[in-house]
Amino acid sequence: RFFGQIYVSDVNTSAANLSWTEGPGAENISHYRVEITEHQPFNQTFNQTFNQIFNQTDLFKHIQNLTAGTLYTVQVFPVKCGRDLNPQNISFYTRK
């Protein structure tokens, strides 16, 4: 199991920085899959949710084109031997 940490920093109205610790057996991890989900509150007619997915070999990702005042959920999956390990999760709001 992956018991690392994920951090969000430098959050503004449209961008944020993500960083995380190495997964177990880091020498065998091919990459990290980063999934970012935007959650917008229910409007009268719709609930919009979209995903951004990145494959990273670094332990850092600058994300941009975010919506001000919006909740984002991030999952970081270490990928080892072609399999996803358990993700680390964090949620944050962008500034209004």
C-alpha positions as a printed Julia matrix, in Angstrom:
96×3 Matrix{Float64}:
   0.0    0.0     0.0
   1.1    3.54   -0.76
   1.04   5.71    2.35
   2.78   8.76    0.91
   1.68  12.36    1.09
   0.28  14.77   -1.46
   0.49  18.53   -1.11
  -1.18  21.51   -2.78
   0.54  24.89   -2.78
   0.4   28.3    -4.43
  -3.33  28.04   -5.09
  -4.82  31.05   -6.87
  -7.96  31.64   -8.95
  -6.81  29.56  -11.93
  -3.78  27.44  -10.98
  -2.12  25.37   -8.25
   0.99  23.28   -7.67
   0.82  19.62   -6.68
   3.66  17.6    -5.2
   3.81  14.14   -3.66
   6.18  11.67   -2.06
   7.58   8.66   -3.89
   5.59   5.48   -3.93
   6.91   2.24   -2.4
   9.67   0.55   -4.37
  10.27   3.79   -6.26
  12.87   2.16   -8.5
  10.08   0.02  -10.0
   7.53   2.81  -10.46
   7.26   3.72  -14.14
   5.18   6.87  -13.64
   2.43   8.51  -11.59
  -1.08   9.0   -12.95
  -2.55  12.26  -11.69
  -6.34  12.6   -11.92
  -7.9   15.99  -11.27
 -11.67  16.27  -10.98
 -13.54  19.57  -10.92
 -16.78  19.64   -8.96
 -19.2   22.47   -9.58
 -22.24  22.85   -7.35
 -25.61  21.92   -8.7
 -27.02  24.62  -10.89
 -30.7   24.78  -11.67
 -30.15  22.69  -14.78
 -26.83  20.83  -14.53
 -23.93  19.54  -12.46
 -20.68  19.79  -14.4
 -17.79  17.51  -13.55
 -14.73  16.97  -15.71
 -11.43  15.15  -15.37
  -7.88  15.99  -16.33
  -5.43  13.07  -16.37
  -1.65  13.36  -16.59
   1.14  10.78  -16.56
   4.13  12.12  -14.66
   7.59  10.77  -13.94
   8.32  13.78  -11.72
   6.91  14.26   -8.22
   5.42  17.64   -9.17
   2.66  18.98  -11.42
   1.64  22.58  -12.09
  -2.05  22.62  -13.0
  -3.72  25.54  -14.68
  -6.91  26.6   -16.44
  -8.82  26.01  -13.21
 -12.08  27.78  -12.37
 -12.12  30.34   -9.53
 -13.94  29.32   -6.33
 -14.25  25.68   -7.38
 -13.61  22.42   -5.51
 -11.02  20.08   -7.04
 -10.21  16.53   -6.0
  -6.78  15.13   -6.88
  -5.71  11.48   -6.89
  -2.09  10.42   -7.5
  -1.63   6.76   -8.46
   1.88   5.28   -8.55
   2.04   2.86  -11.51
   4.29  -0.13  -10.83
   4.68  -3.08  -13.23
   1.71  -1.78  -15.23
  -0.6   -1.73  -12.2
  -2.03   1.15  -10.24
  -1.13   1.21   -6.57
  -3.5    2.8    -4.07
  -3.79   6.54   -4.69
  -3.12   9.45   -2.42
  -6.04  11.9    -2.33
  -6.47  15.57   -1.57
  -9.15  18.19   -2.22
  -8.85  21.95   -2.42
 -10.74  25.06   -3.5
  -9.35  27.64   -5.87
  -9.5   31.24   -4.71
 -12.45  33.39   -5.71
